[in-house]
Structures are given as structure tokens and as C-alpha cells.
Amino acid sequence: MISASLPEVLKLWEEGDRFIEKKGLSCDEEIIFQTNVGRSYYQCQPHFWQCYWQGGVKEDYSIKLEVFGQTYTVVARASFEPINEYSTKSRYYKIFKRPGPGINLLYGYVVELEVKEIPGLSQPMILSDTCRDVFLPERIYGYGQVKDKREEGFIWDNFDRKIFIDKFYVTNQQVNEWHLQTGERNKINSDRKQWPLPALLNLKEQINYCSFYGKRILEAKLFDAATMQPSDLKNPTPDRIMRPQTPWQRDHSKSFLGMARINPDYQLTPLDCQLAQIQGCTQKYFTSDSATWMGMNYALGFYPEAFINNIEPQKNVKLSSEALPPHSEWHELGLRSEWKGIQDKENHGIAFRCYEEVSL
């Protein structure tokens, strides 16, 4: 019976944003609805799951099933201990992480469902964060920029490699979960308005965070691969590797960033800010309008981003960000500078994301 409700359960988990009405959410002690946070934030979101089953999303939060003319009501159970750093209420989920390597799911969230009409019938299951990352297609890629377009530069390929890259920056909320599991509860950020924001960790902490989940900090060459759209998506082995200067326009001079270099009085449009959140734009988080050709977000603008760079180790940070004006020379793909690995509170923070290589 509960298995029959799985499609609706997964829809609630993976597409939680579709269940939010215009009035927003009414469970501020669990998750805060903010107009500057995109709906993607509520997908595969354990705090939304908690809010939903507490009745903070809609009055009738049950899942109805029709089986042989009879209606059954499936609901989640608050079977798990409270996380006092969040709330004293019992939880509708428990964070799960497998203690060692293996072929099964590494981490996720344990939930328990029951059927109201059948007392005593319940079933636990694990929900995984299927919304977090995106697959990098297998093909030949280029790294960085080349001084002469006739040059080939550094090229590489990921054939027979299954690489998945985080769509967004690692957030304060995700780092909170890491602190919970590593016993560092005193480091939890309790300001729910900051949960969707990028986590500003030092390089060593970034490495430890990604490693805890079996991942690594994104490499510079992977970032270029994810943001520089190939000229022919159908041909994974092209004779020539193109290196566009922006994710949406091959020629930088024809983009709004190029126009801003020519015209100092250029006025940013809402569409410009959706593509690259730079100085002069309103801050927004979890917007998918900036998605690249393969589905990763925040290619230019937004936050500076840290990388591991095994090709040019000193070039380990993307400086293009909301702190720089539209005419900045740093608003191009393939350009990087050096970061010493320590967050500077007086300057704009450095965000990061992880990637995972899966063996099939």
C-alpha cells in the first residue's frame, strides 16, 4: 500500500516548490520563505519536508490513494528525535550516512510513512538528494583561455568517467548538517535567513566538507567544461575545441558585459542580472536562470568561487562576482586568480561547490 504512494512521495520530495502557494510557508521556526530565494531551494529539502508534514504548507497535507474503490491516507510519522538546534519538535526525518564505502546509497534522509486506515502499518525509506548535482557529459573539453585562437591549448576528456557536479554553491544549511554529523553542533548557524546563502569556509574546511560526503572541491578544468558550451553538442570528439568567453554568448563583445566595457553608462536589465548577478543587481539565491549548457549555475557573477587547480595551482579562484562592476575585466570564462585559502571578512566571501566521480 505504501509502495503505491511512492510516486507522490517522490514528487513532494523532489518538487517541493510546486506545492508552495502564493502565501508562502507558515513554519518560520523550520524554514523561512524569502522572495529573493528561488524555488529550487525547496527541492529535496529536508526542512521543507518537516514543514510540510507539520502543516505549514497546506491544510490537508496527506497523500490520498484510491485502491479498488477505497481511499487510503498516507502520511509521514514524526518518528525521530528532535534536533534541538533547530526545534524541540520530533522530526519527520533523520539524517543518514553510511559509515563506510559500498555500492549502496552513501547519504540521505530516513523517513517513515504510515497508512491511517491500517493501524500499525508503517514503512521506513531513504530519500536521497537527487536534486543537488548534474552530470557532466563525456566528451573532449578545453581548459582556460588561449592567447591565440589558433592554438589548441590544454585539452582533456572524461570518457568512461561519470562526473556529477553540484548545481549550486554549498550552503550554510548543508554545512549545518555536516556539523550535526561530526559532533560540532556549536558551529551550527541558527539564522534561517542565512541558510540558503553560500557557506564561507576556509579551504581546509571546504576540503573536509566535500570529503565527508565522498566528494571533492570542484576542479578548475571541470568548471570550464561545465560553463564553456561546446560548438557541436552532438559531436563529443570535435577537431577544434571552442572556448566561449561567456556561457550564453561566444563573443564577449556582443554580450551585455562587453557592452558595459564600451559604454560606462550601460544600464543593467533584469535579464542581465539573471544571467550574471554582478554589481548593481539585486541579490538572489537558487535562481536557475543562470544555468549553463549542462545545468550548472553561477558561471559568471554571483560569488567568487574556489577551485582545486592541478594545471595552474595558483589560479584557484573565479573572481567574477557581484562585488565587481559590469565593465570588470574579470567577467569572462577561463580567468582566475589566486586565493590563499583563508576567508577575509573585510572582503567578499569565497563560495565553493563539490563534485563526485561515480564508479558504475
SESEGU-363196 format. One record per residue (C-alpha): residue in one letter; residue number from 1; x, y, z. Coordinates in steps of 0.5 Angstrom, whole numbers. Last residue first. Layout:
N
aa:A	i:NUM	x:X	y:Y	z:Z;
...
end
This chain:
360
aa:L	i:360	x:59	y:4	z:-24;
aa:S	i:359	x:64	y:8	z:-21;
aa:V	i:358	x:62	y:15	z:-19;
aa:E	i:357	x:66	y:22	z:-19;
aa:E	i:356	x:63	y:27	z:-15;
aa:Y	i:355	x:64	y:34	z:-15;
aa:C	i:354	x:63	y:40	z:-9;
aa:R	i:353	x:62	y:47	z:-9;
aa:F	i:352	x:65	y:53	z:-6;
aa:A	i:351	x:64	y:60	z:-4;
aa:I	i:350	x:69	y:66	z:-3;
aa:G	i:349	x:67	y:72	z:2;
aa:H	i:348	x:67	y:79	z:-1;
aa:N	i:347	x:72	y:83	z:3;
aa:E	i:346	x:73	y:85	z:10;
aa:K	i:345	x:72	y:78	z:13;
aa:D	i:344	x:77	y:75	z:9;
aa:Q	i:343	x:76	y:68	z:8;
aa:I	i:342	x:83	y:64	z:9;
aa:G	i:341	x:85	y:59	z:3;
aa:K	i:340	x:91	y:64	z:0;
aa:W	i:339	x:87	y:65	z:-6;
aa:E	i:338	x:90	y:66	z:-13;
aa:S	i:337	x:87	y:69	z:-19;
aa:R	i:336	x:82	y:66	z:-25;
aa:L	i:335	x:80	y:68	z:-32;
aa:G	i:334	x:77	y:62	z:-36;
aa:L	i:333	x:70	y:65	z:-37;
aa:E	i:332	x:70	y:72	z:-37;
aa:H	i:331	x:68	y:78	z:-32;
aa:W	i:330	x:74	y:79	z:-29;
aa:E	i:329	x:76	y:85	z:-34;
aa:S	i:328	x:71	y:89	z:-30;
aa:H	i:327	x:66	y:93	z:-34;
aa:P	i:326	x:59	y:90	z:-30;
aa:P	i:325	x:62	y:93	z:-24;
aa:L	i:324	x:65	y:88	z:-19;
aa:A	i:323	x:63	y:85	z:-12;
aa:E	i:322	x:57	y:81	z:-15;
aa:S	i:321	x:62	y:76	z:-18;
aa:S	i:320	x:68	y:75	z:-23;
aa:L	i:319	x:74	y:73	z:-18;
aa:K	i:318	x:74	y:66	z:-20;
aa:V	i:317	x:79	y:62	z:-15;
aa:N	i:316	x:85	y:57	z:-16;
aa:K	i:315	x:90	y:60	z:-21;
aa:Q	i:314	x:96	y:59	z:-16;
aa:P	i:313	x:96	y:51	z:-18;
aa:E	i:312	x:96	y:52	z:-25;
aa:I	i:311	x:94	y:45	z:-28;
aa:N	i:310	x:92	y:42	z:-21;
aa:N	i:309	x:87	y:47	z:-20;
aa:I	i:308	x:83	y:46	z:-14;
aa:F	i:307	x:77	y:51	z:-14;
aa:A	i:306	x:74	y:57	z:-10;
aa:E	i:305	x:69	y:61	z:-12;
aa:P	i:304	x:68	y:69	z:-12;
aa:Y	i:303	x:60	y:70	z:-11;
aa:F	i:302	x:55	y:72	z:-16;
aa:G	i:301	x:58	y:74	z:-23;
aa:L	i:300	x:60	y:69	z:-28;
aa:A	i:299	x:58	y:61	z:-28;
aa:Y	i:298	x:53	y:61	z:-23;
aa:N	i:297	x:49	y:55	z:-24;
aa:M	i:296	x:50	y:48	z:-27;
aa:G	i:295	x:45	y:45	z:-32;
aa:M	i:294	x:50	y:42	z:-38;
aa:W	i:293	x:49	y:48	z:-42;
aa:T	i:292	x:50	y:53	z:-37;
aa:A	i:291	x:44	y:55	z:-32;
aa:S	i:290	x:44	y:63	z:-30;
aa:D	i:289	x:36	y:63	z:-30;
aa:S	i:288	x:36	y:57	z:-24;
aa:T	i:287	x:36	y:62	z:-19;
aa:F	i:286	x:38	y:59	z:-12;
aa:Y	i:285	x:40	y:66	z:-9;
aa:K	i:284	x:38	y:73	z:-11;
aa:Q	i:283	x:42	y:79	z:-9;
aa:T	i:282	x:39	y:85	z:-13;
aa:C	i:281	x:44	y:87	z:-19;
aa:G	i:280	x:48	y:93	z:-19;
aa:Q	i:279	x:55	y:90	z:-18;
aa:I	i:278	x:54	y:83	z:-21;
aa:Q	i:277	x:49	y:77	z:-22;
aa:A	i:276	x:50	y:74	z:-28;
aa:L	i:275	x:45	y:71	z:-33;
aa:Q	i:274	x:39	y:73	z:-28;
aa:C	i:273	x:42	y:80	z:-27;
aa:D	i:272	x:43	y:81	z:-35;
aa:L	i:271	x:35	y:79	z:-36;
aa:P	i:270	x:33	y:84	z:-30;
aa:T	i:269	x:37	y:90	z:-34;
aa:L	i:268	x:43	y:93	z:-33;
aa:Q	i:267	x:44	y:100	z:-35;
aa:Y	i:266	x:50	y:102	z:-39;
aa:D	i:265	x:53	y:109	z:-37;
aa:P	i:264	x:60	y:107	z:-38;
aa:N	i:263	x:59	y:104	z:-45;
aa:I	i:262	x:65	y:100	z:-48;
aa:R	i:261	x:66	y:96	z:-42;
aa:A	i:260	x:59	y:95	z:-41;
aa:M	i:259	x:57	y:93	z:-48;
aa:G	i:258	x:62	y:87	z:-47;
aa:L	i:257	x:58	y:85	z:-40;
aa:F	i:256	x:52	y:86	z:-44;
aa:S	i:255	x:54	y:81	z:-49;
aa:K	i:254	x:57	y:82	z:-56;
aa:S	i:253	x:64	y:84	z:-54;
aa:H	i:252	x:64	y:77	z:-50;
aa:D	i:251	x:64	y:73	z:-57;
aa:R	i:250	x:61	y:66	z:-55;
aa:Q	i:249	x:55	y:69	z:-52;
aa:W	i:248	x:51	y:65	z:-47;
aa:P	i:247	x:56	y:62	z:-42;
aa:T	i:246	x:61	y:67	z:-43;
aa:Q	i:245	x:68	y:68	z:-46;
aa:P	i:244	x:67	y:62	z:-51;
aa:R	i:243	x:73	y:57	z:-51;
aa:M	i:242	x:72	y:53	z:-57;
aa:I	i:241	x:75	y:46	z:-58;
aa:R	i:240	x:77	y:44	z:-65;
aa:D	i:239	x:77	y:37	z:-69;
aa:P	i:238	x:71	y:35	z:-65;
aa:T	i:237	x:71	y:29	z:-61;
aa:P	i:236	x:64	y:29	z:-57;
aa:N	i:235	x:60	y:31	z:-63;
aa:K	i:234	x:52	y:32	z:-62;
aa:L	i:233	x:54	y:38	z:-57;
aa:D	i:232	x:57	y:42	z:-63;
aa:S	i:231	x:60	y:49	z:-61;
aa:P	i:230	x:61	y:46	z:-54;
aa:Q	i:229	x:59	y:51	z:-48;
aa:M	i:228	x:64	y:53	z:-44;
aa:T	i:227	x:61	y:53	z:-37;
aa:A	i:226	x:61	y:46	z:-35;
aa:A	i:225	x:68	y:44	z:-38;
aa:D	i:224	x:71	y:51	z:-35;
aa:F	i:223	x:68	y:49	z:-28;
aa:L	i:222	x:71	y:42	z:-29;
aa:K	i:221	x:78	y:45	z:-31;
aa:A	i:220	x:78	y:49	z:-25;
aa:E	i:219	x:77	y:43	z:-20;
aa:L	i:218	x:71	y:43	z:-16;
aa:I	i:217	x:72	y:41	z:-9;
aa:R	i:216	x:72	y:34	z:-8;
aa:K	i:215	x:67	y:28	z:-6;
aa:G	i:214	x:66	y:22	z:-1;
aa:Y	i:213	x:61	y:26	z:3;
aa:F	i:212	x:66	y:27	z:9;
aa:S	i:211	x:71	y:29	z:3;
aa:C	i:210	x:67	y:35	z:1;
aa:Y	i:209	x:66	y:38	z:8;
aa:N	i:208	x:74	y:37	z:9;
aa:I	i:207	x:76	y:40	z:3;
aa:Q	i:206	x:72	y:46	z:4;
aa:E	i:205	x:74	y:46	z:12;
aa:K	i:204	x:82	y:46	z:9;
aa:L	i:203	x:80	y:52	z:4;
aa:N	i:202	x:77	y:56	z:9;
aa:L	i:201	x:69	y:56	z:10;
aa:L	i:200	x:64	y:61	z:7;
aa:A	i:199	x:58	y:57	z:6;
aa:P	i:198	x:54	y:60	z:1;
aa:L	i:197	x:47	y:63	z:3;
aa:P	i:196	x:40	y:59	z:3;
aa:W	i:195	x:41	y:58	z:11;
aa:Q	i:194	x:42	y:65	z:12;
aa:K	i:193	x:35	y:67	z:13;
aa:R	i:192	x:35	y:61	z:18;
aa:D	i:191	x:40	y:64	z:23;
aa:S	i:190	x:42	y:58	z:27;
aa:N	i:189	x:49	y:57	z:24;
aa:I	i:188	x:51	y:51	z:27;
aa:K	i:187	x:58	y:51	z:30;
aa:N	i:186	x:57	y:49	z:37;
aa:R	i:185	x:54	y:43	z:34;
aa:E	i:184	x:61	y:40	z:32;
aa:G	i:183	x:59	y:33	z:33;
aa:T	i:182	x:61	y:31	z:26;
aa:Q	i:181	x:54	y:29	z:24;
aa:L	i:180	x:51	y:36	z:26;
aa:H	i:179	x:57	y:40	z:23;
aa:W	i:178	x:56	y:37	z:17;
aa:E	i:177	x:48	y:38	z:17;
aa:N	i:176	x:50	y:45	z:19;
aa:V	i:175	x:54	y:46	z:13;
aa:Q	i:174	x:48	y:44	z:8;
aa:Q	i:173	x:44	y:49	z:11;
aa:N	i:172	x:50	y:54	z:10;
aa:T	i:171	x:50	y:53	z:3;
aa:V	i:170	x:55	y:49	z:-2;
aa:Y	i:169	x:54	y:53	z:-8;
aa:F	i:168	x:49	y:51	z:-14;
aa:K	i:167	x:49	y:45	z:-19;
aa:D	i:166	x:54	y:41	z:-15;
aa:I	i:165	x:58	y:37	z:-21;
aa:F	i:164	x:57	y:30	z:-22;
aa:I	i:163	x:62	y:26	z:-26;
aa:K	i:162	x:62	y:19	z:-29;
aa:R	i:161	x:68	y:18	z:-33;
aa:D	i:160	x:69	y:13	z:-39;
aa:F	i:159	x:71	y:19	z:-43;
aa:N	i:158	x:73	y:25	z:-39;
aa:D	i:157	x:77	y:29	z:-44;
aa:W	i:156	x:83	y:34	z:-44;
aa:I	i:155	x:85	y:40	z:-48;
aa:F	i:154	x:90	y:45	z:-46;
aa:G	i:153	x:92	y:50	z:-51;
aa:E	i:152	x:90	y:49	z:-58;
aa:E	i:151	x:92	y:55	z:-61;
aa:R	i:150	x:89	y:58	z:-67;
aa:K	i:149	x:85	y:63	z:-62;
aa:D	i:148	x:92	y:66	z:-60;
aa:K	i:147	x:92	y:68	z:-53;
aa:V	i:146	x:89	y:62	z:-50;
aa:Q	i:145	x:83	y:61	z:-45;
aa:G	i:144	x:82	y:56	z:-39;
aa:Y	i:143	x:82	y:49	z:-40;
aa:G	i:142	x:79	y:45	z:-46;
aa:Y	i:141	x:74	y:39	z:-47;
aa:I	i:140	x:73	y:33	z:-50;
aa:R	i:139	x:67	y:29	z:-49;
aa:E	i:138	x:63	y:25	z:-43;
aa:P	i:137	x:57	y:29	z:-41;
aa:L	i:136	x:58	y:33	z:-34;
aa:F	i:135	x:52	y:30	z:-30;
aa:V	i:134	x:48	y:35	z:-25;
aa:D	i:133	x:48	y:35	z:-18;
aa:R	i:132	x:44	y:37	z:-12;
aa:C	i:131	x:37	y:35	z:-14;
aa:T	i:130	x:37	y:27	z:-13;
aa:D	i:129	x:39	y:29	z:-5;
aa:S	i:128	x:37	y:22	z:-3;
aa:L	i:127	x:30	y:20	z:1;
aa:I	i:126	x:31	y:13	z:5;
aa:M	i:125	x:25	y:9	z:7;
aa:P	i:124	x:21	y:7	z:13;
aa:Q	i:123	x:15	y:3	z:13;
aa:S	i:122	x:9	y:4	z:17;
aa:L	i:121	x:3	y:-1	z:18;
aa:G	i:120	x:1	y:-1	z:26;
aa:P	i:119	x:-6	y:2	z:24;
aa:I	i:118	x:-9	y:1	z:17;
aa:E	i:117	x:-13	y:7	z:16;
aa:K	i:116	x:-8	y:12	z:17;
aa:V	i:115	x:-3	y:9	z:13;
aa:E	i:114	x:4	y:10	z:15;
aa:L	i:113	x:11	y:13	z:12;
aa:E	i:112	x:17	y:13	z:16;
aa:V	i:111	x:23	y:18	z:13;
aa:V	i:110	x:31	y:17	z:13;
aa:Y	i:109	x:35	y:22	z:10;
aa:G	i:108	x:40	y:21	z:5;
aa:Y	i:107	x:48	y:19	z:5;
aa:L	i:106	x:52	y:14	z:2;
aa:L	i:105	x:47	y:10	z:-2;
aa:N	i:104	x:49	y:3	z:-4;
aa:I	i:103	x:55	y:0	z:-7;
aa:G	i:102	x:60	y:1	z:-1;
aa:P	i:101	x:64	y:5	z:2;
aa:G	i:100	x:64	y:6	z:10;
aa:P	i:99	x:59	y:9	z:15;
aa:R	i:98	x:53	y:10	z:11;
aa:K	i:97	x:50	y:17	z:12;
aa:F	i:96	x:43	y:18	z:14;
aa:I	i:95	x:40	y:25	z:17;
aa:K	i:94	x:33	y:23	z:21;
aa:Y	i:93	x:26	y:25	z:18;
aa:Y	i:92	x:20	y:27	z:21;
aa:R	i:91	x:23	y:30	z:27;
aa:S	i:90	x:20	y:31	z:34;
aa:K	i:89	x:19	y:38	z:36;
aa:T	i:88	x:24	y:42	z:40;
aa:S	i:87	x:27	y:46	z:34;
aa:Y	i:86	x:33	y:47	z:30;
aa:E	i:85	x:39	y:46	z:35;
aa:N	i:84	x:35	y:42	z:39;
aa:I	i:83	x:35	y:37	z:33;
aa:P	i:82	x:29	y:33	z:36;
aa:E	i:81	x:29	y:25	z:36;
aa:F	i:80	x:25	y:21	z:30;
aa:S	i:79	x:19	y:18	z:29;
aa:A	i:78	x:15	y:24	z:27;
aa:R	i:77	x:11	y:20	z:22;
aa:A	i:76	x:9	y:21	z:15;
aa:V	i:75	x:2	y:21	z:12;
aa:V	i:74	x:-1	y:16	z:7;
aa:T	i:73	x:-9	y:16	z:7;
aa:Y	i:72	x:-13	y:11	z:4;
aa:T	i:71	x:-19	y:12	z:-1;
aa:Q	i:70	x:-23	y:5	z:-3;
aa:G	i:69	x:-25	y:4	z:-10;
aa:F	i:68	x:-20	y:-2	z:-11;
aa:V	i:67	x:-15	y:3	z:-9;
aa:E	i:66	x:-15	y:10	z:-9;
aa:L	i:65	x:-9	y:14	z:-5;
aa:K	i:64	x:-9	y:20	z:-2;
aa:I	i:63	x:-3	y:23	z:1;
aa:S	i:62	x:-4	y:28	z:7;
aa:Y	i:61	x:-2	y:35	z:8;
aa:D	i:60	x:-9	y:38	z:8;
aa:E	i:59	x:-8	y:45	z:11;
aa:K	i:58	x:-2	y:47	z:6;
aa:V	i:57	x:5	y:49	z:7;
aa:G	i:56	x:6	y:49	z:15;
aa:G	i:55	x:2	y:43	z:17;
aa:Q	i:54	x:8	y:40	z:21;
aa:W	i:53	x:8	y:35	z:15;
aa:Y	i:52	x:10	y:40	z:10;
aa:C	i:51	x:15	y:44	z:15;
aa:Q	i:50	x:19	y:38	z:16;
aa:W	i:49	x:19	y:36	z:9;
aa:F	i:48	x:21	y:44	z:7;
aa:H	i:47	x:27	y:43	z:12;
aa:P	i:46	x:29	y:36	z:9;
aa:Q	i:45	x:30	y:40	z:2;
aa:C	i:44	x:30	y:35	z:-4;
aa:Q	i:43	x:27	y:41	z:-8;
aa:Y	i:42	x:25	y:48	z:-3;
aa:Y	i:41	x:32	y:52	z:-5;
aa:S	i:40	x:30	y:51	z:-13;
aa:R	i:39	x:24	y:56	z:-12;
aa:G	i:38	x:29	y:61	z:-12;
aa:V	i:37	x:31	y:66	z:-6;
aa:N	i:36	x:30	y:73	z:-6;
aa:T	i:35	x:22	y:72	z:-4;
aa:Q	i:34	x:24	y:69	z:2;
aa:F	i:33	x:20	y:63	z:6;
aa:I	i:32	x:23	y:62	z:12;
aa:I	i:31	x:25	y:54	z:14;
aa:E	i:30	x:23	y:51	z:21;
aa:E	i:29	x:22	y:56	z:26;
aa:D	i:28	x:19	y:60	z:21;
aa:C	i:27	x:13	y:55	z:20;
aa:S	i:26	x:8	y:58	z:16;
aa:L	i:25	x:10	y:58	z:8;
aa:G	i:24	x:9	y:62	z:2;
aa:K	i:23	x:2	y:66	z:1;
aa:K	i:22	x:3	y:65	z:-6;
aa:E	i:21	x:2	y:57	z:-5;
aa:I	i:20	x:8	y:52	z:-5;
aa:F	i:19	x:7	y:45	z:-7;
aa:R	i:18	x:11	y:46	z:-13;
aa:D	i:17	x:17	y:48	z:-10;
aa:G	i:16	x:17	y:41	z:-6;
aa:E	i:15	x:19	y:38	z:-13;
aa:E	i:14	x:24	y:33	z:-11;
aa:W	i:13	x:21	y:31	z:-4;
aa:L	i:12	x:13	y:32	z:-6;
aa:K	i:11	x:14	y:29	z:-12;
aa:L	i:10	x:18	y:23	z:-9;
aa:V	i:9	x:12	y:22	z:-4;
aa:E	i:8	x:7	y:22	z:-10;
aa:P	i:7	x:11	y:17	z:-14;
aa:L	i:6	x:12	y:13	z:-8;
aa:S	i:5	x:5	y:12	z:-6;
aa:A	i:4	x:4	y:5	z:-9;
aa:S	i:3	x:10	y:3	z:-4;
aa:I	i:2	x:5	y:5	z:2;
aa:M	i:1	x:0	y:0	z:0;
end
